[in-house]
Amino acid sequence: MFRRVKDLLGRKEGEEIQEIMPDDIPSILSLNEKAWEDEYSQSTLDGRKRILEIRDDLIDAVNSLSKTEREAAFHPKLEKIAKNSLPQCEKALLLALNRQLPEDPDAFYQACTEILKGCVKGLAGPGRYLRNVLPEEMKEIGMLVDAFGKEINILTPRVAEWRRRKEGVRTLRESHAHLMEMESTSLELSRDIPVLEAEIADLTLTSRERNEEKQVREKALEKDPVYSGLNHEASQVEHALCEAEREVHSVISTLVHILRKAEKIAHHQSSEKLAKELNQVTTLLTGNGIPPAEEANKGITMVLPVMVSMIQSGEIQLKNQEERILFADHEKIPSILTGVLKEWERVHEKADETNRRLASYPPILDLARVESELKSLGTGIKEKEKRLFELKGKREEILPQIPASYSRMEAEISAMLGKKIRISSGR
């Protein structure tokens, strides 16, 4: 692999278009990056040495400030300036100059720029007050700082070129990784989509077969005398259940109308205990579903005397024919209510039993099994079709990007190597 890459890199410009494989790209980038790094390090070596020498001279010059002998005393104001500013200036400059300088050329350059900033700041701050006190010494330090800055400026273009190349390598690595990911995804899609299409076709065929089986079984049931008898019986029982339920609701609705009038009168008379008992019976009769016969009988028997008393006293007026018929012989009301409720319970039980026999009839069980399979198949087909739609959408999104990514990478790597490169992708 590395021999192949070195051969590619060693060819001269003007040669024919050179082909490389996508798998060659990481090695090409690594080799170029290493070569450029070595070149960068070597090309900046002399400049870095000069910067280190200038920095050492600067440190010596700053350290000698406080040791400078003066032939005559300064004006008192200058003496005060020297006394206050000299330590501050020395501290600021030495703090900048003693910054560690790494061996890595890029980190070295960055640290040098920070040193230069610190020196300029120190000279512009406390250092400016020393120009009149120690003019020659401060002039020398200023010249050394200028020399330090010039050496940094000499390095700047090389640093910029190295960073540009390094960024180019990083970008190419990211592009290569993204391209390989797209190709891998495309390969997975090229395998998954046909498999999913085949699964949908199989499920659709099975669903068609089950639907045909369902139709055959339904036609067979139409001619089945046992099924016809059970179905007829279930229909009759269902009709009887509806009639029984209608009778129950007729009696209960009439009683509840009178119960609510009675409860209202009890509230007006402040008979809260009686009002509560009437309300409990109303709730029993109007709750969810049909009330149990025994409980309904017990409840209506308990409050019936009060209801009859209110009717007889004229507090409650019977205003429709149903109420007058029901309360014409009020002693029979509990038995009437119990009778319609028990009849409903009897018919309901018979309907349940008939429906159980109908549901457990083998041909019906077979039909139910087929219908359940059809429902499951339908759900499975919908889920797979949704997944297929998503995969095809992803493929339509990715496929156009791959050729464009190859073209972009070819241009970038050709510019990097200074030669025409073609990436062989099997396109």
C-alpha positions in Angstrom: 0.0 0.0 0.0 2.7 2.5 1.1 4.9 1.6 -1.9 2.0 2.3 -4.2 1.3 5.6 -2.6 4.9 6.6 -2.7 5.0 5.7 -6.4 2.0 7.9 -7.0 3.5 10.8 -5.1 6.9 10.4 -6.9 5.6 10.9 -10.4 6.3 14.2 -12.1 3.8 16.7 -13.4 2.8 16.4 -17.0 2.2 12.7 -16.7 -1.1 11.2 -17.6 -4.0 11.3 -15.2 -3.2 9.0 -12.3 -5.8 6.8 -10.8 -6.0 6.0 -7.1 -8.5 3.9 -5.1 -10.6 5.4 -2.4 -8.8 3.3 0.1 -5.5 4.9 -0.9 -6.7 8.4 0.2 -6.0 8.1 4.0 -2.4 6.9 3.3 -1.8 9.6 0.8 -3.0 12.2 3.2 -0.9 10.8 6.1 2.2 10.7 3.9 1.7 14.2 2.6 0.9 15.6 6.0 4.1 14.1 7.5 6.2 15.4 4.6 4.7 18.9 4.9 5.2 18.8 8.7 8.9 17.8 8.3 9.3 20.5 5.6 7.6 23.1 7.8 9.7 22.2 10.8 12.9 22.3 8.8 12.1 25.6 7.0 11.4 27.4 10.3 14.3 25.9 12.2 16.7 28.8 11.6 14.0 31.4 12.3 13.2 29.7 15.6 16.8 29.6 16.6 17.1 33.4 15.9 13.9 34.0 17.9 15.3 32.0 20.9 18.6 34.0 20.7 16.7 37.3 20.6 14.6 36.2 23.5 17.7 35.4 25.6 19.1 38.8 24.7 15.9 40.4 25.8 15.9 38.6 29.1 19.5 39.7 29.8 18.6 43.3 28.8 15.6 43.4 31.1 17.5 41.8 34.0 20.3 44.4 33.7 17.8 47.3 34.0 17.9 47.4 37.8 21.7 46.9 37.8 22.4 50.0 35.7 24.7 52.4 37.4 23.9 56.1 37.0 26.5 58.8 37.1 24.2 61.3 38.8 21.0 61.3 40.6 17.8 62.0 38.6 15.4 64.8 39.3 13.2 63.7 42.3 10.3 63.1 40.0 12.4 60.9 37.8 13.7 59.0 40.8 10.1 58.4 41.9 9.2 57.2 38.4 12.2 54.9 38.3 11.4 53.5 41.8 7.8 52.7 40.9 7.9 51.8 37.2 11.1 49.8 36.9 9.9 46.8 39.0 6.5 46.8 37.1 8.2 47.0 33.7 10.7 44.2 34.6 7.9 42.0 35.9 5.7 42.5 32.8 8.5 41.9 30.4 9.9 38.8 32.2 6.5 37.3 32.6 6.0 37.4 28.8 9.6 36.4 28.0 9.6 33.4 30.3 6.6 31.8 28.6 7.5 28.2 27.6 8.3 27.7 23.9 7.2 24.3 22.7 9.3 22.3 20.1 6.3 22.0 17.8 6.7 24.8 15.2 3.0 25.7 15.1 2.8 25.9 18.9 6.1 27.7 19.0 4.8 30.4 16.6 1.6 30.8 18.7 3.6 31.2 21.9 6.0 33.7 20.3 3.0 35.9 19.3 1.8 35.9 22.9 5.4 36.8 24.0 5.4 39.7 21.5 2.0 40.9 22.7 3.2 40.8 26.3 6.4 42.8 25.5 4.6 45.4 23.5 2.1 45.8 26.4 4.8 46.0 28.9 6.7 48.7 27.0 3.5 50.7 26.3 2.6 50.5 30.0 5.1 50.9 32.8 8.0 50.9 30.2 7.0 54.2 28.7 7.9 56.0 31.9 11.4 54.7 31.8 12.4 56.1 28.5 13.5 59.3 30.1 15.1 57.6 33.1 17.0 54.8 31.2 16.9 56.0 27.5 19.7 53.9 26.2 18.7 50.7 28.0 15.0 51.1 26.9 16.1 51.9 23.4 18.1 48.6 23.3 15.1 46.6 24.6 12.8 48.3 22.1 15.1 47.3 19.2 15.3 43.7 20.4 11.5 43.6 20.6 11.3 44.9 17.1 13.8 42.3 15.9 11.7 39.6 17.7 8.6 40.8 15.9 10.4 40.9 12.5 11.4 37.2 12.9 7.8 36.3 13.7 6.7 38.2 10.6 9.2 36.1 8.5 7.6 32.9 9.9 4.0 34.1 9.4 3.6 33.1 5.7 5.1 29.7 6.3 2.8 29.2 9.3 -0.2 30.3 7.2 0.8 27.8 4.4 1.2 25.0 6.9 -2.2 25.7 8.5 -3.8 25.9 5.1 -2.4 22.5 4.1 -3.3 21.0 7.5 -6.9 22.3 7.2 -7.0 20.9 3.6 -6.0 17.5 4.9 -8.5 17.7 7.7 -11.3 18.6 5.3 -10.3 15.9 2.9 -10.3 13.3 5.7 -13.8 14.4 6.7 -15.0 14.3 3.0 -13.5 10.9 2.6 -15.1 9.6 5.7 -18.5 11.0 4.7 -18.1 9.6 1.2 -17.2 6.1 2.5 -20.3 6.3 4.8 -22.5 7.2 1.9 -21.1 4.4 -0.2 -21.6 2.0 2.6 -25.2 3.1 3.1 -25.8 2.9 -0.6 -24.5 -0.7 -0.6 -26.7 -1.6 2.3 -29.7 0.0 0.5 -28.9 -1.9 -2.7 -29.2 -5.1 -0.6 -32.1 -4.2 1.7 -34.5 -2.7 -0.9 -34.8 -5.8 -3.1 -35.1 -8.0 0.0 -37.9 -5.8 1.4 -39.6 -5.7 -2.0 -39.5 -9.6 -2.1 -40.9 -9.8 1.4 -43.8 -7.4 0.5 -44.5 -9.5 -2.7 -44.6 -12.7 -0.6 -46.9 -11.2 2.0 -49.1 -9.8 -0.7 -49.4 -13.2 -2.4 -50.2 -14.8 1.0 -52.8 -12.2 1.7 -54.4 -12.8 -1.7 -54.5 -16.5 -1.0 -56.0 -16.0 2.5 -58.6 -13.6 1.0 -59.6 -16.3 -1.5 -59.8 -18.8 1.3 -62.0 -16.4 3.3 -64.4 -16.1 0.3 -64.6 -19.9 -0.1 -65.4 -20.3 3.6 -68.0 -17.6 3.6 -69.7 -19.2 0.6 -69.6 -22.6 2.4 -71.2 -21.1 5.5 -74.0 -19.7 3.4 -74.9 -23.3 2.4 -74.3 -24.8 5.9 -77.7 -25.8 7.5 -76.1 -25.9 11.0 -74.7 -22.4 10.7 -78.0 -21.2 9.3 -79.9 -22.7 12.2 -77.5 -21.1 14.8 -77.6 -17.8 13.0 -81.4 -17.8 12.9 -81.6 -18.7 16.6 -79.1 -15.9 17.5 -81.1 -13.4 15.5 -84.4 -14.4 17.2 -82.7 -14.2 20.7 -81.2 -10.8 19.8 -84.7 -9.6 18.9 -86.1 -11.0 22.1 -83.3 -9.3 24.1 -84.1 -5.9 22.5 -87.8 -6.3 23.4 -86.9 -7.3 27.0 -84.6 -4.3 27.3 -87.3 -2.0 25.9 -89.8 -3.2 28.6 -87.1 -2.7 31.3 -86.4 0.9 30.2 -90.2 1.6 30.0 -90.8 0.6 33.6 -87.6 2.1 35.0 -88.1 5.5 33.2 -91.6 5.8 34.6 -90.5 5.0 38.1 -87.4 7.3 37.9 -89.7 10.2 36.8 -91.8 9.8 40.0 -88.7 9.1 42.2 -87.1 12.4 41.2 -90.3 14.3 41.9 -90.5 12.6 45.3 -86.8 13.5 46.0 -87.5 17.1 45.2 -90.5 17.3 47.6 -88.4 15.6 50.3 -85.7 18.4 49.9 -88.4 21.0 50.2 -89.7 19.4 53.4 -86.1 19.2 54.8 -86.4 15.4 54.9 -82.8 14.9 53.9 -82.6 11.2 55.0 -85.6 10.4 52.8 -84.2 12.5 49.9 -81.0 10.5 50.2 -82.8 7.1 50.1 -84.8 8.2 47.1 -81.7 9.3 45.3 -79.9 6.0 46.0 -82.8 4.1 44.4 -82.7 6.5 41.4 -79.0 5.9 41.0 -79.4 2.1 41.2 -82.0 2.2 38.5 -80.2 4.6 36.2 -76.6 3.4 36.6 -74.5 1.7 34.0 -76.3 -1.2 32.4 -79.4 -3.0 33.6 -79.7 -3.3 37.4 -79.9 -6.7 39.1 -83.5 -7.7 39.7 -83.2 -8.5 43.5 -81.4 -5.2 44.3 -84.0 -3.2 42.2 -86.8 -5.0 44.0 -85.4 -4.2 47.4 -84.8 -0.6 46.6 -88.2 0.2 45.1 -90.0 -1.7 47.9 -88.3 0.5 50.5 -89.4 3.8 49.0 -92.7 2.9 47.3 -94.9 3.7 50.3 -93.5 7.3 50.4 -94.1 7.7 46.6 -97.7 6.3 46.9 -98.4 8.6 49.9 -97.2 11.7 47.9 -99.4 10.7 45.0 -102.4 10.1 47.2 -101.9 13.5 49.0 -101.7 15.3 45.6 -98.1 16.3 46.1 -97.3 14.3 43.0 -99.5 14.4 40.0 -99.6 11.5 37.6 -99.5 13.2 34.3 -99.2 10.5 31.6 -100.9 7.2 30.8 -97.8 5.1 31.6 -97.6 6.6 35.1 -101.4 6.1 35.7 -101.3 2.5 34.5 -98.3 1.6 36.6 -99.5 3.2 39.8 -103.2 2.0 39.3 -102.3 -1.0 41.4 -99.2 0.2 43.2 -98.8 -3.0 45.2 -97.8 -4.9 42.0 -95.0 -2.4 41.1 -92.2 -4.5 42.8 -93.3 -7.6 41.0 -93.7 -5.8 37.7 -90.2 -4.4 38.0 -88.7 -7.7 39.1 -90.6 -9.5 36.3 -89.2 -7.4 33.5 -85.7 -7.5 34.9 -85.6 -11.3 35.4 -87.0 -11.7 31.9 -84.2 -9.6 30.6 -81.6 -11.6 32.6 -83.1 -14.8 31.2 -83.0 -13.7 27.6 -79.6 -12.2 28.0 -78.2 -15.4 29.4 -79.8 -17.3 26.5 -78.3 -14.8 24.0 -74.9 -15.3 25.5 -75.2 -19.1 25.3 -76.4 -18.9 21.7 -73.5 -16.6 20.7 -71.0 -18.9 22.4 -72.2 -21.8 20.4 -72.1 -19.8 17.2 -68.6 -18.5 17.9 -67.3 -22.0 18.8 -68.7 -23.6 15.7 -65.6 -25.0 13.8 -66.3 -23.4 10.4 -66.7 -20.0 12.2 -63.5 -20.6 14.1 -61.7 -21.3 10.8 -63.1 -18.2 9.3 -62.1 -16.1 12.3 -58.5 -17.5 12.1 -58.3 -16.5 8.4 -59.6 -13.0 9.1 -57.1 -12.7 11.9 -54.3 -13.8 9.6 -55.5 -11.3 7.0 -55.5 -8.5 9.5 -51.9 -9.4 10.6 -50.8 -9.6 7.0 -52.3 -6.2 6.2 -50.4 -4.7 9.1 -47.2 -6.3 8.1 -47.5 -5.2 4.5 -48.2 -1.6 5.6 -45.2 -1.5 7.9 -42.9 -2.9 5.3 -44.2 -0.6 2.6 -43.5 2.4 4.9 -40.0 1.1 5.5 -39.5 0.6 1.8 -40.7 4.2 1.1 -38.1 5.5 3.6 -35.3 3.4 2.2 -36.0 4.5 -1.4 -36.2 8.1 -0.3 -32.8 7.8 1.4 -31.3 6.2 -1.7 -32.7 9.0 -3.9 -31.1 11.5 -1.5 -27.7 9.8 -1.3 -27.1 8.5 -4.9 -26.8 12.0 -6.6 -24.3 13.1 -3.8 -21.8 10.3 -4.4 -20.5 11.4 -7.9 -20.4 15.0 -6.8 -18.4 14.0 -3.8 -15.9 12.1 -5.9 -15.5 15.0 -8.3 -15.0 17.4 -5.4 -12.4 15.2 -3.8 -10.6 14.6 -7.1 -10.3 18.4 -7.5 -9.1 18.9 -3.9 -6.5 16.1 -3.9 -5.3 17.1 -7.3 -4.7 20.6 -6.1 -3.0 19.3 -3.0 -0.6 17.0 -4.9 -0.1 19.3 -7.9 -1.1 16.6 -10.4 -4.2 15.3 -12.0 -5.8 12.6 -9.9 -8.7 10.4 -10.7 -10.4 8.4 -7.9 -11.4 5.0 -9.3 -14.7 4.2 -7.7 -16.2 1.7 -10.2 -18.6 4.5 -11.4 
